[in-house]
């Protein structure tokens, strides 16, 4: 699913923004889905299933968005990458 989300974020910007709008959208959907599961009590099967799908779908969207921002910043702000390499910080944990 992550390649599909990555293509969607790059090809279909929302209001001219690619990463910020999808990050905000994923956060809103995630918050609403989590609140419905936490507060809902006795949920119908359809509502519970859609809430859990919402929770499951927003995590890869946020992950792909953050990865894209890191990749873009490492290209645009090259001195940040060099400072990490020069300090010998291992970021591959």
Helices and strands as residue ranges (DSSP letters): H 2-11, H 19-39, H 45-76, H 78-87
